Amino acid sequence: MWKKATRVSKMSLKHICFFLCALIAPNLTGILGEDALLPTPQNISILSTNMKHFLTWSPVIIQGETVRYSVEFQGEYEREYANESWIPICECSLITATVCNITEDISATVAYNLRVRADVDARRSEWGTLKGFFNRITTSLTPPLMKVIADGYHLLVELEDMGPAFQLRVLYWKKGQESRMQQKLVKEVSPVVHLDTMEAGPDYCVKAQTYVEAINRSSSFSQTQCVRAQGGTSMWLVTALISAGFAVAALALPFLTWKTSKIFQYSCCPLAVLPDTLQVPEPPTQLVLCGNEEAEQCDLMVRVVPSEEVLRLWIQETL
């Protein structure tokens, strides 16, 4: 009876030992063997802002070793039409960083799955898989950075270039007239965008938001910025000076015309004064009109007589 109990106890002990060895052996092989499994990467998550997507995970620590990581993704097509295959991301193959830029690989608005594996020489870990799926429609959109500028009477805005997937919706209005807001959709961002021509006096306000057509979503609006037309006094001064200049020109034009004609006259036809030696003295003669019938037959008769003859004739007529 005692022997039988001893034999049962030994058999039970063997079963227990076998069971324990079966549990412990794989772990011992993993610790001591060359092909031991590495710890699986943990805390796998995605950071996605403004259509830029990054996969991150916690590092696997192996003392004295450099751990490298590889990333793969699986889209809707791979799950449904390619036998649930996975596609490696070449830029994130055997990297030492714990972050992978997957923006170029997430090219459609569908559900994606992603996984990460650790490697040290010939040893590898199991694949660590993202909990749940990722769809780029859930990306976080932020309003664009902007700067509103008043260049004289021109309302300008500098906008952040957020990439080809983004359009920028800009709203602007005269302060106090919010019900009459105007909108400008900027598809290609230039360094400076002209919005409107301002009036002197009131403030003009601007705010903007991003819009992504691929996911049909918009961000919130940026902080409102207001400016006022600059250089109003200078513009009035310039206008006054221009008006005064036209008035002066209108008054001075006749004088300048007369002066110019005189200059041309003196230049082309100068008035020369003859010297005394070249001047002919006037003869002491007088013009006498004849009143006889012969003189009436002509328009005018000129006769030159000496002064003595004139005196004699005068005496005769007096007597």
C-alpha positions in Angstrom: 0.0 0.0 0.0 2.8 2.4 0.9 4.7 1.4 -2.3 1.6 2.1 -4.4 1.2 5.5 -2.8 4.9 6.2 -3.4 4.6 5.2 -7.1 1.6 7.5 -7.6 3.4 10.4 -5.9 6.4 9.9 -8.2 4.2 9.8 -11.3 2.4 13.0 -10.1 5.8 14.7 -9.5 6.9 13.7 -13.0 3.8 15.2 -14.5 4.3 18.4 -12.5 7.9 18.6 -13.6 7.0 18.1 -17.2 4.3 20.7 -17.0 6.7 23.2 -15.5 9.4 22.4 -18.0 6.9 22.9 -20.8 6.2 26.3 -19.5 9.7 27.4 -18.6 11.6 26.0 -21.6 10.5 28.5 -24.2 11.4 31.4 -21.9 14.8 29.8 -21.2 15.3 29.4 -24.9 14.4 33.0 -25.4 16.8 34.2 -22.8 19.7 31.9 -23.6 19.2 31.0 -27.2 20.7 32.9 -30.2 17.2 33.3 -31.8 15.5 34.5 -28.7 12.6 36.9 -29.2 13.0 40.6 -28.2 10.3 42.5 -26.3 7.5 43.7 -28.5 7.4 47.5 -29.0 4.7 49.1 -26.8 2.6 52.3 -26.7 2.2 52.5 -30.5 0.3 55.6 -31.5 -0.1 58.1 -34.3 0.4 61.9 -34.2 -1.5 63.6 -37.0 -1.6 67.3 -37.6 -2.4 69.2 -40.8 -2.3 66.1 -42.9 1.2 65.1 -41.6 1.2 61.7 -39.9 3.8 60.2 -37.6 3.8 56.7 -36.0 5.5 56.6 -32.6 6.3 53.9 -30.0 8.2 53.3 -26.8 11.9 52.1 -27.2 12.9 48.5 -26.6 15.8 48.6 -24.1 18.5 45.9 -24.6 21.7 46.6 -22.5 24.8 47.0 -24.7 22.8 46.5 -28.0 21.5 48.9 -30.7 17.9 48.1 -31.3 16.5 48.8 -34.8 12.9 49.0 -35.9 10.9 48.2 -39.0 7.4 49.5 -39.8 4.7 48.1 -42.1 1.2 49.2 -43.0 -2.0 47.6 -44.3 -4.7 49.5 -46.1 -8.2 48.7 -47.2 -7.0 47.2 -50.5 -4.5 44.9 -48.8 -7.1 43.7 -46.3 -9.9 43.0 -48.8 -8.1 42.2 -52.1 -4.5 41.2 -51.3 -5.0 38.4 -48.8 -4.4 40.7 -45.8 -0.8 41.4 -46.9 1.4 44.1 -45.3 3.6 46.6 -47.1 7.0 47.7 -45.6 7.7 51.4 -45.4 11.2 51.7 -46.9 12.1 54.9 -45.1 11.3 53.2 -41.8 13.2 49.9 -42.3 15.8 49.0 -39.6 15.9 52.6 -38.2 17.1 53.5 -34.7 14.5 56.2 -34.1 11.2 55.5 -32.4 9.2 57.7 -34.8 8.3 57.1 -38.5 6.8 59.6 -41.0 4.0 57.7 -42.7 2.5 60.8 -44.5 3.4 59.6 -48.0 2.0 56.1 -47.4 -1.3 57.3 -46.0 -2.5 58.4 -49.5 -6.2 57.6 -49.3 -9.1 58.5 -46.9 -9.6 54.9 -45.7 -8.8 52.9 -42.6 -5.1 51.9 -42.2 -3.5 49.5 -39.8 0.2 49.7 -38.8 2.7 47.6 -36.9 6.3 47.8 -35.6 9.0 45.2 -34.9 12.3 45.4 -33.1 15.5 43.9 -34.4 18.9 43.2 -32.9 21.2 41.3 -35.2 19.4 38.0 -35.9 17.0 38.4 -33.0 13.5 39.9 -33.6 10.4 40.7 -31.6 6.8 40.0 -32.3 5.0 42.6 -34.3 3.4 45.3 -32.2 0.2 46.5 -33.8 -1.6 49.8 -33.5 -4.8 49.5 -31.5 -7.6 50.2 -33.9 -7.4 51.8 -37.3 -6.2 55.2 -38.5 -8.0 57.3 -41.0 -6.5 60.6 -42.1 -9.9 62.3 -41.9 -9.2 62.5 -38.1 -6.1 64.6 -38.6 -6.0 67.8 -36.5 -6.3 71.0 -38.6 -5.0 74.3 -37.3 -5.6 77.8 -38.7 -2.8 79.3 -40.7 -0.3 81.8 -39.4 -0.9 85.2 -40.9 0.1 88.8 -40.7 -2.2 91.7 -41.9 -0.4 94.7 -43.4 -1.7 98.2 -44.3 0.4 99.5 -47.2 -0.9 103.0 -47.7 -4.5 102.3 -48.7 -3.9 98.7 -49.7 -5.1 95.9 -47.4 -2.5 93.0 -47.6 -2.0 89.7 -45.8 0.9 87.3 -45.5 -0.2 83.7 -45.2 1.6 80.5 -44.1 2.2 78.0 -47.0 0.8 74.8 -45.6 1.3 72.6 -48.7 -0.6 71.7 -51.9 -3.4 69.9 -50.1 -4.5 73.1 -48.4 -6.7 76.0 -49.5 -6.9 79.1 -47.3 -10.2 80.9 -46.8 -9.7 84.5 -45.9 -12.5 86.7 -44.5 -12.2 90.5 -44.4 -14.5 93.4 -43.5 -14.7 97.0 -42.4 -15.0 97.1 -38.6 -18.5 97.6 -37.5 -19.9 96.1 -40.8 -19.5 92.4 -40.0 -22.6 91.6 -41.9 -20.9 92.7 -45.1 -17.9 90.3 -44.8 -16.1 89.5 -48.0 -14.3 86.2 -48.7 -11.2 85.3 -50.7 -10.2 81.7 -51.4 -6.5 81.3 -51.8 -5.5 78.1 -53.6 -1.8 78.9 -54.3 -0.2 80.9 -51.6 2.0 83.8 -52.7 4.2 85.9 -50.3 1.7 88.7 -50.1 -2.0 88.6 -51.0 -3.9 91.8 -51.9 -7.4 91.9 -50.4 -8.9 95.3 -50.8 -8.4 99.1 -51.1 -9.2 100.8 -47.8 -10.9 104.0 -47.0 -9.2 106.5 -44.7 -10.5 106.4 -41.1 -12.1 103.0 -40.3 -10.3 99.8 -39.3 -10.3 96.8 -41.5 -10.2 93.3 -40.0 -9.1 89.9 -41.3 -9.2 86.3 -40.2 -8.4 83.0 -42.0 -8.9 79.2 -41.8 -7.6 76.2 -43.6 -9.6 73.9 -45.8 -8.6 70.4 -47.1 -10.7 69.3 -50.0 -9.5 65.6 -49.8 -11.2 65.1 -46.5 -13.7 68.0 -46.8 -12.8 69.5 -43.5 -11.9 73.0 -42.3 -9.9 74.3 -39.3 -11.1 76.9 -36.9 -10.5 80.6 -37.7 -7.3 82.4 -36.7 -7.3 85.3 -34.3 -8.8 88.4 -35.9 -6.3 91.1 -36.8 -7.3 94.7 -37.6 -5.4 97.6 -39.3 -6.1 101.1 -40.5 -5.0 102.9 -43.7 -1.6 104.4 -43.2 -0.3 107.8 -44.5 -3.7 109.6 -44.7 -2.2 113.0 -43.9 0.6 112.5 -46.4 -1.8 111.6 -49.1 -3.8 114.8 -48.5 -0.6 116.8 -48.5 0.5 115.3 -51.8 -2.9 116.0 -53.3 -2.7 119.6 -52.2 0.8 120.1 -53.5 -0.2 118.6 -56.9 -3.2 121.0 -57.1 -1.0 124.0 -56.2 1.5 122.9 -58.8 -1.1 122.8 -61.5 -2.4 126.3 -60.5 1.1 127.8 -60.6 1.7 126.1 -64.0 -1.5 127.6 -65.4 -0.6 131.1 -64.3 3.0 130.9 -65.4 2.3 129.4 -68.8 1.4 132.6 -70.6 4.5 134.5 -69.3 6.7 131.6 -70.2 5.2 131.5 -73.7 5.8 135.3 -74.2 9.3 135.0 -72.8 10.2 132.1 -75.0 8.9 133.9 -78.1 11.1 136.9 -77.3 14.1 134.7 -76.8 13.5 133.1 -80.2 12.9 136.5 -81.8 16.2 138.0 -80.5 18.1 134.8 -81.3 16.8 134.5 -84.9 16.1 138.2 -85.9 18.2 140.4 -83.6 17.6 144.3 -83.7 20.9 146.0 -84.8 21.5 149.7 -84.2 23.4 151.4 -87.0 26.4 153.5 -86.1 26.1 157.3 -86.7 28.5 157.2 -89.6 26.1 155.0 -91.6 23.0 157.0 -90.8 21.7 159.5 -93.5 20.6 162.9 -92.2 17.0 163.9 -93.1 16.9 166.6 -95.8 15.3 169.9 -94.8 12.4 169.4 -97.0 8.7 169.2 -96.4 5.9 167.5 -98.1 3.5 169.9 -99.9 0.1 168.8 -101.1 -1.0 170.3 -104.3 -4.6 171.3 -104.5 -4.9 172.1 -108.2 -6.9 170.0 -110.7 -3.9 168.0 -111.7 -3.4 167.0 -108.1 -7.1 166.0 -107.9 -6.6 163.5 -110.7 -4.1 161.6 -108.7 -4.3 160.2 -105.2 -1.3 162.1 -103.8 1.4 164.3 -105.3 4.6 164.7 -103.5 6.9 167.7 -104.4 10.2 168.4 -102.8 11.2 172.1 -102.7 13.9 174.1 -100.9 13.1 175.9 -97.8 13.6 179.3 -99.4 10.9 178.4 -102.0 8.6 177.3 -99.2 9.0 180.6 -97.5 8.3 182.6 -100.6 5.2 180.6 -101.4 3.9 181.1 -97.9 4.4 184.9 -98.2 2.5 185.0 -101.5 -0.4 183.0 -100.1 -0.6 185.3 -97.1 -0.7 188.4 -99.2 
